[in-house]
């Protein structure tokens, strides 16, 4: 649930904002003076700040500036005068949006939602995504080299992991044991195509419900193996 901090000294306005945001599923906290508001804004994790401009203690200009020095959390500034908006812009405080009193609560909610969605996309796009292969209940995280079968993690040796991943990434394609050996084991490896058979058996023991009736890696008699799509 997204957490919103409202820093607003007019109790009626703060309560109205809180009610509407809570109805939309947000968790809302209120501080009614600038000093406590800034302390909470910097000391706790919030997903959005709604910041009144004229506040006892520290004013909204200063709070916005201080938040921006430490956080990228969206800030919606609320002011009583239209002129203030030009001032906020002119100061380059880094506020994400501005709204003038009186405003409709549903407009406030719409803006909060829009900024949160944008912020979440921004954060999401900065996180490197792991390279994952997923087929019918098997989840192979290539980046972390971990495998889950129906949400249960299974341990694989390096070659078992490489072989399973190669087959799962090329489903519905029959590979001979020779092809698989060449693909997974380097030229200097000691071993032969029997190594492939042994590894397929080990993999099946970890991923198949019934190794006699494999649902994932099929044996194509006289040819090799195929990962069923
Ligand atoms: Ca005020």
Boltz pocket constraint, residues with backbone or C-beta under 6 A from the ligand:
constraints:
  - pocket:
      binder: B
      contacts: [[A, 8], [A, 9], [A, 10], [A, 52], [A, 53], [A, 54], [A, 55]]
      max_distance: 6.0
